[in-house]
Amino acid sequence: MKRNHLSMAIATMLCMAAGSALAQDANSQAAQTANSKEATAQRAGASSTSNTTTSNDTKRAQQLDTVTVQAQSLSLGGGLMSVQTAPKAVSTISRDAIVKAAPGGTFVQMIDSIPGVNASTDDVSGLANGNYQIRGFTSDEIGTTVNGAPINDSGNYKVYSTEYGDTENMGDITVLQGYPDVDTPIAGAAGGAISWVTIDPSHTAGLDFAQSLGNHDYRRTYLRFNTGDLGPVRAWLSYSNNSSDFWRGPGDLNVTKVDGKALWTINDDNYISASFQYNRERNYSYDSLTKAQVRSGGYFQSYDENYSPTDTYYWKLHTNPFTSWLASMDGEFKLADSLRLSVVPYFWYGNGGGGGGYKFTESAKPQNVIGTADQDLNGDGKIGGSAVAYDVSQTFTYRPGVIAKLNQDFGMNDSLEYGFWYERTRQQQQEVFTPAVGGEPADFWGNTDLIRYSNGVVQRLYREYTTSEIKKFFATNTWTPDDKWTITAGAAYFWESRDGYDFENWGSQSTNPKLNQYGGEGSATYHKISPTAGVKYQLNDQNQFYIGAGRTYRAPINGALLQNVAVADNPKNAANAAAGTYGNKPEQATTIDLGWRFYADQFSANVDAYTSHLVNKQISGYDNTTGQTVYLNLPKMHMRGVTAEASYKFLEDWTLYGNYSYQKAILDGDVNTFGDGTFATKGKTFLNTPKNSGYVRLGYDHGPFWASLDAKYRGPIWGDWMNTEQVGGYTTFNLNAGWKFDDFATWLRNPYIKLNVFNLTNKRALTNANNIGAFLASNPGGVYKDPNTGSALFASAPYYSLLEDRTYMVTFGISFF
């Protein structure tokens, strides 16, 4: 991070805070006398609750919300639904639901119960990441934070959920379905936002232990040490070791996590927390399958189990090694009676990637050409012929940043929140090769035994470096003229610069332009003002109505800039030179939410209607000359729909929760992919977007025993952009149950047993189309043609994730001391 930028920003913030504090201290006594009903509730910080939509509530709103929530004492839907007050679509899953879920589950699996969310995973153990969309926005268009710090990849905005957290450490999870708050530190959110926090440390010292076992040889050991109160400081540190065999095909998953959190309570108004998440994955990868592969090879296949010397699909070559850690702090300070300061510095580091097979040519003749080596790669004792090597696409990321904001009250009815976010990320990406004698990679992580050219230079399929610098300034004003009306208005100015280089076939010297090194440097700057506004009307204690609107802005991914520059640099590519700039248009979306909420002691409900207009949706195309992916834009896309949810406590121990979503995501324009042609996608439905989906949970909780049965329905989805291949809808049933025993002794407390069963009916289904570039599933006889050239369009069959068969997990837990 550039020190002059950071120090200047912090100095500016502190000067603003000092000036406001001095002015308010002079009038504080008079203000307290005039406002005898001043709210006393302390506003939560970014690391204590994921739902920060109330961070800028006025003092009047704090009083009303505190009274309402305390009077109702609601745990809606067994924790799947929470009281909301923001004039926009918001859903929060509380700890009540999280502690009863599967122990190794990720936040992606948790949010599948939220209306408007369509989530799935290759493995319910939580060790293989996951896929999700919200209202038709893909996961890389949805911002995500942990304890207030961003975790979307700084380059491509993707989120890898396995990297973060154990469910025992999760506090709550909040989803903003339409658009994020203006203070959210997210660069890639064209759609909504997801945030979750870790729990605050316990006041009591002890050691928590849990052991989980399940089919597919699932094993998990979890330990958490709690320091208890050490004066004003308390902390916890946890460790988990997770492993599971693949449920289809050969392979296994091995993940180690170390998390921690410390809290220093300075006094009732000031505290500092520090959080840490570490993750190490030594995983293999599931193979996504086409419909034809499932029909011919069966439902339980994956990568090839048996090795052959030229097989690039051998399972041991398809890996996912990754290490990451995130360190963050959250300082919450009361500078005056009506002025508070929040500061969240963070640092994220990641190292790893994905592996596969790559076919090399062995040649005794020294030459410096990518994919050719003058060494014995397959261990057959000679140099010549073909050999399969292990290739690893690696990413190294260094990501420091800071978010700072002030909350300033002007009496009881007016509150202003303003601040900044600064981040400067460095990201190095490359693809290297190691020998794989007998199909076994020489180095799983791809750090040693690298294949080199004859001149000693390491062979790299590509080498890319990006520096991304972000500056964001934001402000939100909240006004409550009376007990019924809440009016908010905000705006953020976002500025990002990306610069770096991308070289394909690094170091290669060939007369073939596709194999020779090409590429170059590139830079671009993106900036935009994004406004938001909302109005809420509180009709009475039970009913509220709201309307909210927001505009979002998403700068292009680093590949859209640098890879397009590299492709345009190829000397044979003059005709397609426009590829260097075509995909560099930022995504922008405008979303409107209109809703009604009802909260009562037994029954609560929420209905939300929305519309979103997305422009410049980023997609991938193909360049014939280089054989490389280029990045393009779809001009327009429209999303609209209705979501509804309700919780009904029909008996003292019984709760029924359900939600329903109707959504449409329509493409408004044709896609010109350059080399693959122009596809007539106008009016088609975006892939992976079910028109209808629903969720139901029946829960029972009495004394030591609790249980729940839930069902999730997902309607049919399209696998390609042209809507020629559809996969059917399906319903899954899951069971969760547990028993809390009495303490065995004063030093042996809170014993419990928990059972989690997924896919009770052993349903088989295709869950998510994974190749976003499948514009046309098939083109028999060339019936689909390019409207510009008349040529038959290129077809690519979609490949899918699969629903895991019936899976169970049993967890035993206890606390010591």
N, C-alpha and C positions, 0 to 999 in steps of 0.2 A: 504494500500500500504506500502511496506517495505521502510522506510525512507532512509535507507542507499543506496538502489538501485536507488531511485528517485534522491536523492541529488547527487550521483556520476554521474548519467547520465546527469543531468543539468549542473553540474560543467564541465564535459567533453565538452559538447556542447558550453558553454560560453568560455572556454579556446580556443577551435578551432576557434570560432568567433573572439575573441580578437586578436589571432595571425594573422588571415587572414586580419582583418581590419587594423592593424598596417602596414602590408606589402603593402596593397593597397593604404592607405592614402599617403604613401611616393611617390607614382607614380601617384596619382589621377590627378594632374594638367596637367602632360604630356599626360596622357591618354585622358583627355577632349579635349586638343588641337588637338590631332591626330584624334579624332573621332568627327568631327563637326556635323555629322548626328546622334549623339547618341539619342536613343529613349527616349522619355519623359513620355510615358504612365506608370502609376503605375500598378503593377501587383496586381490582386485581391487576397484576402485571402480566406480561407476555409469557412468563414461565410458570404461572400459577393456574391459569385457565386458558383453554384454547379459544373460548368465546369472548373475544375482545370487542365485539360490536357495541358493547355498552361502555367502552373506555372513555367516551366523551359525553356521557350522560350529564345533564344538568343536575344540580342539587335537588330540584323538585322531582325530577325523574327518579333519582336514587331513592328518595323517600317513598315514592309511590311503588316502585318495583320491589323494594325491601318488604314493605307491608304486604303486598300481594303475594309474593313467593312464600313468606313466612306463614301467612294465613292458610295457604293451600297445602304447603309441605308436600309437594308433588314429586313422585318418582314415576314419571309417565312411561307406560309401555315397558316396565321393568328396566328402565334406563335407556330405551331406544328413542325416546322423545323427551324434549325439555322445554320449559317455558322460554319463549323468545319475545323480545320487545323491539327489535330493530325494524325499520321500515324497508325490509328486503327479505329475500328468501334465505333462511338460516336453519340448520339442523345440527343438534349436538347429541352425541352419544355419551352418556355419563359413565362413571366408574361402576355403577350398579350392573350394567350390562357387560362391561369389559372383563371384570373378574370372573364371570361365568363362562366366558368364551374359551376356545382352545388356547392352551398356554403359549404356543409358538406362533400364533396368528399375527398377521401384520395389519396395519391400519387399512390396507386395501380390502382385506376380508371383512373388517369391522364395518366399513361404510356401505357394504352391499345392502344393508337393511334401510338405508336412507332413500327417500323418494327421489327419483330422477337419476339414481346411480345404477350403472350396469357394470358390475365387477366380476372378475373370474381369476383363477390362478391355475397353473399347471400342476401344483401340488399343495394340498390343504395343510401340509405341515408348516407352511409359512416360510419355507426355505428356498423358494423358487420365484420370488417376486410376484407380480400380478399385473393384470390388465384392467383398465377401467375407463369409462366415459361418463360424463355428466351432461345431460341434455344435448348430446351430440358432440360436445367438445371432447377431444382426445386428452389422454393423461398429460401429454407434453404441452397442452394449452391450459392446464389447470395448475395454479401455483400451490406449493406445499411448504409449510414451515414446521419446525420442531422447537419448542421453547422459544418461539419468536425468531428463529434463525432460518433462512431459506435453505432448502435441500434439493430443489430441482437442479439438474446438471447445468452448469453455467454455459455450456456450449450448445447442447441440443434440447435442453429443458426437460429431459426425461427424468423419471423418478424410479428408483430401485428400492422397493419397500422393504426387502429382506434386510437391508443395511441398518434398519432403525428399530431398536427397542424390543423389549419383552413385554407381554401383556401385563405381567405383574407390576411393571413400572409405569404403565400408562395411566394418566389422570383422566382426561376426557378428550374427545375428538369432535371438531366442529367443521362442517362443510357449508360454505357459501356457494349455493348452486349457480347463481347468476354472474356475479362480479365481485372482486375482492374490495375490501376497504382501501381507501387511498393511502393509508399508512403502511400497508402490507409490503414487505421487502421482496417483491417478486417481479422478475423481468419478463417472464414468458407466459403470463396469465391473460390469454385472450378470453377465456371463460372464467370460471369461479376459482375458489381457493379451498384448500384443506389445511387445517392446522391441528396439532395435538401437542400435549405437554406431558412431562413426566410428573409423578406424584411428588409432593413436598415430603421431606424427611419426617420420620416419626419422632415424637418427644421421648419415646421409650427405646432403650437399647435392646439389642437382641440379634438373633440370626434366623432368617427365614430360609427354609429349605423346601424344595419340591422336586419330585421325580416323576417323569411321565414315560409311559410305555404305550406302544400301539402296534397295529399290523404294519406291514412293509418294513419291519424291524425299526420302527420309530423309537428313538431314545432321546430323552432330554433331561439334563440335570441343571437345576437352578439354585443359586445361593445369593442371598442379599444380607449384608451386614449393616445394621443400623447403629449409629453411635449413640442415639438419644441426645438429650440436651447436654452440651458441653459449654456451659455458660449461655451466651446468646447464640451459639452456633450449634447446628445439628446437621447430620449428613447420612447418606447411605451409599454403598458401593455394591454392585451386583455383578454376577458372572453366570453365564449360561453356556452349556455345550450341547449342541443340537445336531442330530444325525438321522438320516432316513434313507432307505433304499428306494429306487424308482418303483412306482407302481406299474409302469409299463416300460418294457425294454431294459437293457442293462444300464447301470449307473447308480450313483448315490450323491447325497447332499451332506455337506459338513460345514457347519457355521458356528463360530465362537463369537460371543458378544460380551462386552464389558461396559456397563453403564454406571453413572454416578451422578449425585446431586448433593450440593451443600447449600445451606441457607443460614445467613447471618441476619438475625433480627436486631437491628440497631435500636429501634424503639417501635411504638405502635404505628408510626407513620413512615418509617424508613427501613428498607431491607435490601440486601444484595444476595442473589442466588447465583450459583455456578453449576453448569451441567456439562456432562461428557458422555458421548456415545462412541464406542469402538466396535468395529465389526471386521471379522476375517472369514471369508468364504473360500472353501476349496470344493467347488461344485462341478458336476458335469451338467450337460444341458439336455433337455427334452427336445425331440425332433417334432416340429409341427407337421401335420399330415394333410394331404389333399383328400377330397372325398373318394377319389379313385384308389388312393393308397389304403384307406380304411376298408374299402370293399374287397380289395385283392389280398392285402396282407394281414387284415384283422385289426381289431380295436386296440390291442395291447402291444403294438410294435413301436419302436423308436429307431434310434440309430443302429447300425449293423452290429450284431453281437459277435460275429466271427470275423477275424482279420484276414484280409487278402492284400498282397503287396501294393496294389494300385487303387485301393478303396479309400477314397477321401471321406466316406461316411461312417468309418469305423468309430465306435462310441467313445473310445479313449481320446480321440482327437478333438472332441467337441466339449469344451470346458468353459467354466466361468470362475476364474480366480479373481478375487478382489479384496482389497483392504481399504478401510476408510475410517476416519474419526472426525468428530465434530465437537468442538469446545466452544461454549458460549456462556455469557453472563447476563444477568438482568438486574439492573439497579433501579429501584423505585424510591424516589425521594420527595418529601413534602418540603418545598422551599418557603411556602407561606400558606396561610389558611386557604387560599384559593389558587394556589399554583403548585403543580407537581411536575417533576422531571422523571422521564424514563429513558434509560440508556441500555442498549443491547449490543455489545461487541461480540464478534464470533470469528472463528477460523475453522475452515473445512479443508480436509486433505483426503485425496483418493488416489489409489494406485492399483491398476489391474485392467481387466477387460474380458474378452471372449476369444476362445480358441476354435480352430477348425482344421481341415485338411487341405493341403495345397500340393499339386502335382509338379514335381521338379524334373528337369532333364539333367542327367549326369553326363559330363563331357570331360575327357582327359585334356582337351585343348583349352588352355587358359583363355577366358573371356569374361567380360564384365557386363553380363546381361541378366536382368531379373528373371528368376525362375530357372537359371542354369548354374550348376555348381560343379567344380572340378574336384569332387570328393565322393567317397562312397557313403551315400546317405542311408541306404537300406541295409547295410551290413552284409551284403552278399559276397564281399571279398573282391569286387572289381568296380571300376568306374565306367559306367555306360548304361544306356537305357533310361527308363523312367523310375522315379521313386516318389513316394508320398512323404511330405514333410509336415510338421506341426507348425501352423501359423497362429500367431497371437496378436490380436488388435489391442493395443495398450493405450491407456490414458493416465496421465499424471496431472493432478489438479492441485493448485494452491489458491485458496480463496479466503482472504480476510475481508471483513466488512464491519460496519457499525450502523445502528439505527438509533436515533435520538429524537425525542419529542417532548413537548411541553403541553400540559393540560391546564387551561386557565379559565376560572369561573368568573363571570361578571354578574354577581348577585345569584338569585335562586334559579333564574330562568334562561340564562345564556352561558354557553360554554364553548371555548375555542381550543382546538387541538392543532398543533403545528410542529413541524420538524423536518428532518432530512434522513436520507439513507445514502451511504457511500460504500462502494465495493470496488475492488480491483483484483481481477482473477487472472492467473496465468495457467494455461492449459497446453500440455504437450501431448500429441497423439501420434502413434506410429503402428505399423504392422511389421513384425519380424518373424523369423523362421528358426526352428531348431530341428535336428534330425529326430526321426521317430522309428527307430529300428523295431520291427515287430509290432508297430502301431503304438508303442509306448513313447510319449514325448520325453526327450532328454531332460527338459526342464519344464515342469508344469506351469511355472510363472513366466517363462520366456525371458529370463534375465541372463542366462549363461548358455554356452555351447551354441551361439548364434551362427547361422550360415552366412558366409561372407563371399564377396566377389573374389576373383583371382588377385586383385590388387590389395586385398585385406580389408576393404570397406564392408561394413555390415549391410546385408541386403534388406531393404525396407520397401514394402509395397507402396507405402506412402509415408510422408512425414509432414506433420502439420503443427503449427504453433499459433496460439491465439492469446492476445491480451484483451480482456474486456473490462472497461471501466464504466461504472454506473454512478450517476448523481441523480437523486430524486428529492424533490421538495414538495411538501404536501401540507394541506390545511383543511380542517373540517369544522364547521360551526353547527351547533345544536341549539335550538330555541324551543322552549316550552312555554307558550304564552299563558296556558292554564293547565288544569289537570287532565284535559282530554287531548290536546293537540301536541304533537312533537314534529318539528320541522328541521331537517338536516340538509346541508349543502356543503360540498367539498370539491377539491380539485387537487391534482398532482401534476407537477411538471417532471417528466421523465426524460433523461438524457443518457445515451449509451454510445460509446465508441468501441468498435472492434477493429483490431489491426493484427496482422500476422502474415503467415505464408503457408502455402500448401504445395508440395512437390510430389507428384506421382512417380513411381518407379525410381525412388531416390538412389542416385549413384549409378543408374544403369546407362550403358553406352551401346545403343543398338541402331541399326539402319531402319528398323521397323518403328514408325512413330508411336505405335501403341505400346512398345516395350522400352522406348528411350525415355530418359527423364524429361519431364516437362512440368511446368507450374510457374508460380511466381508469388509476389507479394500483393496484398490487398488491404484496404482499410475503408471504413465507412462510419458515418455518425448518424444516429437516429434520435429524434426528440419529438415530444408531443405533450400537449396538455390534455389530461383525462378528467372530465368532471363527473360528479355523482350528485344525486339529490334524492330526498325521500320525505314522505309525509305519513304520519301514523295518527289515526283517530281512535281514542279509547272510549268506546261507547259507554261501557260500564265495567264492573270488575271482571266480567267474563269475556266480553267481546272487544276485539280490536280489528281495525281495518287499516290497510297500508298500501301505498304505492311507492315504488322506488325505481330509479333509473340510473344507469352508469355506463360509461364508455371506457373500454379497455384498449390497451396498446401492447403489442408483442413484437419486439425487434426480431429480425430473421436469425435463425440459428447460425453458428459459425460456419458450418459447411455450406450454407446458402451463399455466403460471401466468398470463402476461400476455395471451395471445391469448384465453384463456377468459374472463378478466376483461373484456376489451374487448367480446366477444360478449354477455356477460351484461349489460353496461351499456346496450346498445341499448334505447331506450324501447319498442320494439315487441316485445321479447323476454322479457317477464315469464314466459311459460309455460316457457321454457327457461333460467330463471335458474340452475338447478342446473349448467349448463355451466360456470359460473365456478369451481366447485370439484371437479367430477367427475373430471377428469383429473390431479389433483394428488397422487395416491397414489404413493409411491416404489416402484420395482421392487425385489424382493428374490429372491434365488435361493440354494438350498442344493444343493451339489454334493458327490458322493462319488466318489473314484477308487479303484480296486482294480487293482493291476498286478504284473507280473513282468518283470524285465530280466535279460538274459544277455549277457555280454561275453566274447569269446575272440579269439584272434589272427586267425582266418579268418572266423568266423561270429558275428554278434551279432543279438539280437532283443529286442523289447519288445512286450508285450501289455497293453492297458489297457481295463478295463470301467468304465463310468461311469453315473451317473444324476444328473439335475438337475431340481429342482422350482422353477419360476419363477412368482411371483405378481405381479399388477398390471402385466402387460406393457402398455406404453404404445402406443396406436394412435390413429389420426386418424379423426374422424367429420365430419359435415356439419350445419351449422345452416341450416335453411330460411329463417329470417327475414332473416339478414344475408348469406347465401351464403358464409359463412366456414367455414374448417376449425376444428373444435374437437378437443380431445384427451381421450381416454377411456382406460379400462383394461379389458383382458381379465383376468378373475379369476385363471386358472391356466393353466399350460402345463407339460408334462412332456417332458423329453428323456432318452433313454437310448441306449446303444450300446456297441460294441466297436471299438477300433482296434488294429492290429497293424502292425509294421514290422520289417524284417530287412535286414542287409547281409551279403553273402557275397563274400569275396575268393578266388575259385576258382582264380586263377592270379596270378602275381606282378604282372602289369600289368593284370589284368582285375578289375572289381568289379561286382557285381549288387546293386542296391538295389530294394526294393519295399515298398509299404504298402497296407493295405486298411482301409476304414472302413464299418461298418454303423451307421446312426443312425436314430432315430425322434424326431420332434418333434411331439407331439400337443397340440392345443388342447383345454382342458378347460373349456368354457363357451361360451355364445353371446355374440355381439357386438351391443350396442345402440348404433347410430351416430346416434341422434336422427333427423334429417331423412331419412336413407336407409333407416331401418327396422332391425329386429332380424334378424340373420343366424344361421342354425342352424349354427354352426361347431364345436360340441362333437364331439369325436372325429375331427376333420379334421386333416390333416397341414399343418404350417406351410409357406408357400410358400418356394421356393428351397432346399429341404432334400432332397437326393437320399438315398434309403435306402442305396444302395450307391455307393461310389467307390473308386478305386484308382489307384496310381501305380507305374510301373516305370522304372528307368534302368539301362542297360548302359553301363559306362564303361571306357575304355582309356587308359592313361597310361604312356608309355615314352619316356624321353629327351626330345627336343624336341617330340614329337607327342603330342597328347591328343585324344580324341573321346568323345562320349556320345550315345546315342539314348534318348529317354524317351517314355513314353506315359502319358497321363492319361485315365482313364475317369470320367465323371460320369453317374450314373443319371438317370432322368426326374425332373422337378420339377413341382410344381403352380404355376400362375401366379396363382391366386386363393384366397382363404381358404375358400371353399365347396367347393374341389376339383372344379370343373366343367371346368377347362381345364388340360391337361397338355402339356408339351413333352417330346420324347423325349430319351433319353440319347445321349451321343456320346463318341467317343474322339479325342484329338488326339495327333499325333506331332511331336516337335521334335528338331532336330539341333544339336549344338554341337561345334565342332572348332577346333583351333588349332595353331600351330607356333611354337616359341621358337627364334630364330636365335642364333648366337654373336654376341658383341659385335663391332661393326664397327671400333671404336677405343676407346681408354681413355676418350674423352670422348663416345662414342656407344654406349650400353649397352642391353642387354635388349630388342632389337627383337623384335617378335612380330606375327603376323597371326591374327585370330580370325574365325570364321564362325558366325553364329547364324541358324538357319532355323526358323520357326514354322509349324505346321499343314502339315506335309509333304504330306499327302494332299488338301489343299485342301477340307477338310470344311466344310460349312455347318451352322450350328446356332444356336438361340436359347439364350442363356447365362444371363440373369438377368432376372427380372421386376422392373421398376423402380418401378412405382406400387404402393406399399405399401397404398394405399386401395382396391385392386381386390378387394372382398369377394366379388363374384359376376360371373363373366366375361360371361354372357349369360342372358337370361330370356325365351326365346321363348314367346309366349302367356301370359306372367305365371304360369308354372307354380310358380315359387318365391314364396311369400307370407310376409309378416310374421306370425308366430304370434300376435301380440297384436292386430293390427288387421285381418288378412285381406287387406291391400293387397298388390299385386304389388311385389316388392322391386326397388330400383334396381340396374341392372347397369352395369358399367364394364369394358370389355375390357382385359386386362393388356397392357402394352407392354414390350418386351424389348430388351436389348442383343444384339448379334449377334457371332458368332465371325468374326474377321478372316480373310481369305483368305490363301493362302500368302505369307509375307513373309520376306525375308532381309536380313541386315545383315552387312557386312564391316568389320572394324576393323583399322587399322594403328597400332601403338604403338611408342614408343621413348623412352629416357631420355637426356638430355644431361648431360654433366659428371659 
